[in-house]
Amino acid sequence: MAIRYLDLLWQSQPQISWGEIAENIRSFPELAGDEEPPGLLAYAYDAAATLHYAAKYRETGDLVDVISCSNHALNSAEYISEELDDGVDRYEIELRNQEADIASLSRTEDPDDHDFVQVMRVRAQEFSRARLAELISG
């Protein structure tokens, strides 16, 4: 289900509302409870929370949701680096990637333009493939 919602985030107008998507993500078991869980569950929590706040932003346009999304993605990257202890600073890599996205978004007139979104999506996919390849080969 998470993959489906991740895919929907790349659409300008999904068939269900952003509010419904955010609400459905919020019901993920990883987000149950009032506090972030310890250990490996914290990584799952941050990953699910990243999706949730991305959908919330698409619903509301509130920059607080963007900040929360960014923070959870950074927390997740840092957690992976700490767990693997392989010398790769995934927090810094994620931060640079977010800065590149912000720079791209600041240069476009229409962030919902289909072609622009597809360029961003391809870049995100390439980034993800590279990080996954590092994890698998390490």
C-alpha positions, 0 to 999 in steps of 0.5 A: 500500500505504501508503494501505491501512495508513493506513486500517487504523490507524483501525480498532479491530480490523483483519483482520490483526494490528498486528504484521504491519502494522508488519512490512509497513510496516517492509519499505517501501523508504523504511525500508531501511538503518540510517540516515535517508537525506539530502535528499528521501529523508529526507522519505519515510523520516519519512513511512514511519516515522510509519506504522510507529511508529503500527502498532507502538504499536497492537501494543504500547501502548508509549509509546516508539512514540508518541514515535517516531511523533510525532517522525517526523511533526514531522521530516516537517513541518519538512522540507516547510517547509524545502524550500518556504521559503514562510513556513509553519511546518508543524512548529508546525502539526503540533505544535499538531495533536498537542497537540489529539489528546492533549487529546482522547485524555486526555478519553475513557474508551475511545480505541478507541470507534468514534464517538470514532475516527471524530471523530478521523479526520474531524478528521485528514482535514480537517487533511490536506485543508487542508495539501494545499490550501496546497501545491497553491495555493502 
